[in-house]
Amino acid sequence: EVLQNHVLEAKVFHTEYGTGVAILTGAHRFSLATNIDDLKLRRMPEVPGLQKPPSCWAVLSQDRVTIILLAVGQDLFLLDNTSCSVVVSDHSGSVLLQEKLCEFNSSIRSPPRQMVCPTGWKSGPGLCLGWRWPRSHPTGERCQHRLSWVPAWQQGWCLCWGSLSMSFPCPEASQEIFRIASMAPGALLLEAQKEYEKESQKADEYLREIKDQKLLPEAVSQCIEAAGYEHEPDTQKSLLRAASFGKCFIDKFPPESFVRMCQDLRVLNAVRDYQIGVPLTFTQYKRLTIEVLLDRLVLRRLYPLAIRICEYLRLSEIQGVSRILAHWACYKVQQKDKSDEEVAHAINQKLGDTPGISYSEIAARAYDCGRTELAIKLLEYEPRSGEQVPLLLKMKRSKLALSKAIESGDTDLVYTVVLHLKNELNRGTFFMTLQNQPVALSLYRQFCKHQERETLKDLYNQDDNHQELGNFHVHSSYS
């Protein structure tokens, strides 16, 4: 059906179990696949009376159940695997949305043009609506501008005229601390710390109230947790100062959570900077993991920042700095404005003998970019002959590969190159090449004694080695 009726609109959605796609076809029917890695389109039930595309629609997913919410005129429909039900209708009066949390008058009479559902909220999928609205153009003309929502994990991004903002549910720890007239332990500890800075005795009163309830550890934990959800550094510092203040009055409070939060916030604040532009929330950062964040910085070629983060978090060389430097080197070899000598020298100066760095992989990237001479120069810095030789053979530098194999002292490696040369060169050239490499010639003779005795006779003839040729015939007469 999708192929026959074409695709009018498609939406990609994310769940805890994978990435899915929902499709609206030209026949005004919906099809849905919950996992694009195992693409199985499922046709959704037909919406009664749908003669044109809905004004807006969205995909909701929770607990492995995926449904489609769509608006047709003033009616709101819900599509699941088996049926199409009316959520709100002015005609029948059917209302399934029974609980009203709040009401807001947008003063906009036109229907919304976009509907998205951020996932990952504890209370269930969220719902964000977007309208077009008139706005004055710099030229003085009136034009329509669209507010566009982009769903993400536990938040929605709002793109509009010259700005980017995000919407996400307020975490419980933040609610407890910043709620008006809150008496939560975290709120009291924050006030105690502020009064302490003012050198006021109220700090002692707040602190005693928390300690009398034996909630000081909980207060410290609340402040630490709430700091992670804040985006303003000043608020983060205020909460962390409160947590540090509270820790002083607790015997043997484990410092790991406090230290880890300080590290995480420093990393998050660094990537949230407008010059970097990765506005992650704390929850997204933890879900993403530091390794994935570093990969994203590397893809943006933000190598210095990625390296500083690795050094700050004290990640292992192989997991952190070495991997990033290898990416940098692979990018460096693609620069055409510098000579092979300059690029090879710059890479060696930066990488040196850093653990976990494979010069052969960098050389392979250079070869793929058509810079064979640069690849050869980079291989000079590769200490492992076993990594040098295969790439040299791939680059058709067999004689150089033979020299490297002999230098390594690895007979298996020498045999590999010799047999490769045998298949690559004609017989005469092959024998002449071996004449210049006595070690390789000796090993090849040993090989021929057991595998190719006729070839051994040809070798003796070429060398005019009559004594060995005679011995060969004597041995052959007994066999």
N, C-alpha and C positions, 0 to 999 in steps of 0.2 A: 504493500500500500504506500509506503514512504517513497519508493522509487516511482510509482505511478502518479502520485499526486503532488510530488515535490515537497520541500520543507519550507513552511512559512516562517517558523521561528523555532529556535532550539535553546534550551537552557541547561547548563552544566550545574550539577549540585554535588555537594560533598557530604559524606557521612563518615561515621567512625570505621566503616568497613570497606570504603572504597569511593570511587568517583563515578557518578552516574550521569545520564543525559535524558532529558525529556524533549519530545519533538511534537510540534503542532504542524499537521500536514495541510495541504491545499483543500482537502475534503473536510476540514475543521474537525479532525479526529486527533486524539492524543495517543502517542506511543511512548513507552518508557523503558529504559534499561538501567538497572541499579548498579551495574558494574561494567565499565567499558573494557576492562581487561578480559571479561568473559561476556561479550556482547550478545545479549538475548533480548530483542525488543518485545515488549509486552503491550498489546493493544488495550487501551483503556476503554471503559464503557462510553457510549455515545451520550452527548449532552442534548437533551430534548430541545428542539426548536433553535438550535445554533446554526444560523445561516451566514454568519460572518465571524471573523476572528474576535475573541473576547477582548474587552478593553484592556485588561491586564490579567495575568495569571502567575502562579508561583508553585514551586514544589516544596512540600513539607515532608520531612523524614524524621521519624523517631522510633526507637526500639525495633529496628528492622522493617518497619512499615512505612511505605512511601505513598503519599497521596498528592493530588493536584487540586489546588484551590483556584477558582477562576471567577471573574466577574463578567456578567453579561447584562448590560444595561444596569438596572437597579437590583438585579438578582445575584446571589452569591451561591456557587455550586461547589460541591466537594466530590472529587472522583477518587474512588479506591479501586481495588482489583475487580470487584464484582458489581458495583452499582454506582449510580450518580444520585446524590442526595442534595436537597435544597437546604442551604444553611440559613440564608436570610432571603425572604421574598416579600415584596409589597403586595403581591397578588394573593397569595394563600395565607399570609400572616404567620407562616411557619418560622420559628426562631429557635435555632439550636444553641446560639451563643447566649447563654442565660446569665452569666456572671459579668457585670460591668465593673471594670477596675477603675476607669476614669473616662472622662468625656472632654473632647477638645473640638472647638468650632474653628475650622480652617477658613471659613468664609469663601471657599472655592466651590462653585456650583458644578464644574465639569468633573467627570469621573477621573480617577487616577489613571496614569498611563503606564505605571510600573508597579510591580509587586514582587518583593524578594523576601526570602525566609532565611535569615542567619541560623545556623545550627550550633549545637553544643551548649545551649542554655539549659540550666538545671530545671527550669520551669517548663521546658518544652520549646519547640521552634518559635522564634520571634517572627514578627511580620512588619515590614517597612513598605510604605507607599510613597510614590513619587508622582508629582504633577508637572505639567508645563504651565508657566506663568509669563505674562507679558513683562517686558523690561525694556528700558530705554537703551538703545545702542549708542556708542560714542558719537555716531554721526547724527544723532537726534531722532533716528527712525525708531518706530516701535517694532519689536521682534519677539518671537517666542523662544524662551530658554527652558531647557529641560533639566530638572533635578534628577540625577541618575544614581541609583543605589547599586552597590556591588556587594554581594553577600560574602562573608568570610566566617571562619570558625569563631563562634561566640561574639561576633560583632558584625555590623554593617557599615560599609564605607559609603559616604554621601559625597558625590561629585557635583558641584554646581558652579555658578559663575565665579571663577577666580579663587575657589577655596576647596579644601578637602577636610571633611570632618568624619568622625566615627561615632557610632551609637552602640552601647553595650549595657547589659544589666549591671546595676551597682552591686558589687560583691557584699556579702553579708558582713564581713569584718569592717568594711568601710561604713556600712549603714550603722553598725553598732557604735562606732566611734564618733561619727560626724552627725548623727541624728540630733535634732534639737532637744536640749535638756536630757541627753542620754546619761544614764547612770551605769552604763556598761563598764567593766573594769578597764578596758582599753581607753575609754573616754576619760575616766578619772585619772589614769596614769598620765595621759597627755596633758591634762590640766595641771597635774602635780609638777610635771617637768617645766611647764611654762611659768608657774608660780615660783619654782626654785630659781629659775633664771632671773626673776624679778627680786630674788632674795626675800620672798614673802613667806610667812609662817603657814599660809594656807597649803603650801606644798606638803607639809607634815600632816595636815588634817586629811587631805585627799589620800595620802599614802597610807595613813592609819586605817582609813575606811576600807581600802582595798585589802590590807593585811588582815584586818579583823574578819573579813569574809573568806580569807585564805584563797584569794583569787589573783594574787600577784603574778604567778607563772602564766596564768591565762591572759592577764593584761599585757604582759610582755609579748606573748605569742600573737595576740590580736594586733598589736602595733607593728610587729614584724610583718605579719601577713598583709595588713592594710597598706604598708609602704610599697609592697610589690605591685599593687593595683593602681598606684598613683603615677601620673605622668609628669607632674611638676616637681622638679628637683627640690624646691624649697619645702614642699609638703613631705616628700620622701625623707628629707633630713630631719624634719620636725618629729616625724613618727619614729625614726631610728634613734634619735636622741632620747625620746621618751622610753623606748625599749632598753637602751643602754643604761638610762637612769634607773629603771626598774630592776635590771639585772644586778645592780650593786647591792640590793637588799635581799637577794635570794642566794642561799647556800648551794653551791655546786649546780648552777644552772648551765646546761650544755650550750656551749657557744656556737656550735656548728650551724644552727639555723640562722643566727644573726650574721655570722661571717658570710655564709652562702648568699644570703639576701643582699648584703652589701656588694658582693661580687657581681651578682646577677643584675642589680640595678645599675652598676657602673657600665656593664656591657650594654644593657638596654639603652641607657642614656646616650652612649656613644653612637649606636646605630640609629637612634631616633633623631639625631641631629639633622637639621634641614639640608646640610650638604651631603649627607649619606642617604636619608630618605627611606629608612626601613622602620615604619612606626609599629613595631610589634607590641602586643600586650604581654604581660607577664605569663599569662596562661598559654598564649600561643608560643612564646619562647620555650617554655617547658615542654610543650607538646612537640615542637619542632626539633629540639635538642641542639646543643652547641655545634655539633658536627655539621648539621644541615645549614645552620646560620653561616658558618664559615664557608661552606660551599657556595652559598648565595653571594657572599662578599667577594669570593674569588671570581665568580662568573661576572660580577660587575667590575672586576679588575681593581678592587680596593685592597690590594695586597698589603700595604703598610698597616692598615687598620686590622686586618685579619691576623697579621703577625703579632701586633701589639696585644690583641685579645688572647692569643695563644700563650704569649709570655706572661701576661697578667694572671691567667687561670692556671699557669704552670702545666699545660698539657704536654704529653710526651712528644719528643721530637718527631717521631714517625707519624703520630696522629695529628700533629699540629704544624709546626714551622716547616718541617721537611716537605710535607705534602703541599703546602702553599708555595714554597719556593720552587717546587717542581712544576706547579701550574704556571708560575711566573716565567720560568725558563721556556716552557712550551709556547707561551705567548710571545716571548722575546724572539724566538727563532722565526716567527712569522713577519717580523719587521724587515722590510725590503730596503730601507733607506740607509742601512749600515752594512759594512763589509763583513764577510764571514769571519775574518780575524778579529774584528772589533766585538762582534756578538759572542764568539766563543770565549774571548778573554773576559768580557763583562759577566758572562754566566759563571765562569770558573771563579772569578773574584768574589761573586756574591754567594755561590754555593760552597766552594771549597770542598772540604771532606765531611760535609754535614751528613750525619747518619740518616739512612733511609732514602738518600737521593740516588736515583739510577740515571747516570748519564746516557746509557744506551736507550732509555725510553725517550729522553729529550732528543737524542740523535735521530731516533726513528721518526719523531715528529718533524724534525728538520728535513729529513729525506722525503717525507710525505708532502712537504711544502716545496719540493723541487730543489732543495739546497744540499746537494750531495757533498760538496766540499766542506760545508759547515758541519755536516753529520760526521764526516771523517775526523775533523778537528776535535769535535766533542767526544768522540770515542777514545781519543788519546787520554782523556781524563778518567775513563772508565777503568777501575782497577781489576775488574773480573773479566778474564779473557773469554769465559763461557758466554758472556753477554755481548762481547765485541764481535766475535767470529760470525754468529748467525746473521747479524745485520750487515756485516761486510759482504757476506755471500749474497745476501738479498740485493745489495747495491752493485753486484757484479765486480767486486774488488777481491777476486778469489786469491790472487797472489799475495796481497796484503793480509788477507785472512789466514793464509798458510803461514806467513811469517809470525803473526800473532799467536797462532796455535802452537807453533814450535817453541816460541818464547815462554809459553805457559807451562810447558813440560807435561801437558796432558795428552797422553797417547790417543785416547778416544777422540779428543778434539782434532788431533792431527789426521786420524783416519777419516773423520767426517769430511774434512776439507779435501783430502786427497781423493776420496771417492766422488766428491762433488766436482773436482777438477777433471776427473776421468770422464764423467758424463758430459761435461761442458766443452772440453777441448778435443781436437782431433788427436789421434794416437801419437803422431810425431811431436806436436807441440807439448802434449802432456809429458812425454818422456824427457823433453828438453827442460821443461819446468822443474821436474824432479831432480835433474842433474845439478841444478843450482841450489838444491836444498838436500844435502846429504842425509840429514835426519829423516826427512820425509821419504827419501829414496830407500833408506834402510828399512823403514817400517813397511813400505809398500812391498819390498822384496819378501819380508816375512809373511805378509798377507798372501802374496802370490804362491808361496811355497805350499800353503794349505788350501787355497781356493782356486787359483788360476795358474797352473804350472806352465801352460803354453805361453802365457804372457811373461813368465819368468825367463823363458828361453829368449824371447825377443829383447828383454832388458839386457841379458848377457851379450847378445849379438850387437846391440847398439853401443855397449861399453867396450866392445872388443875384448871381453874378459873370457879368453879361450879356456883358461883353467877351470873356471866355474861352469863354463859351457860343457866341457868334457865331463865334469862331475855330474852335471845334469843328465847327460846321455847315459852315463853308467848307472845312475840311480833309476832312470827310466827303463833300462833294459831288465832290471830286476823286478819291476812292478807289473 
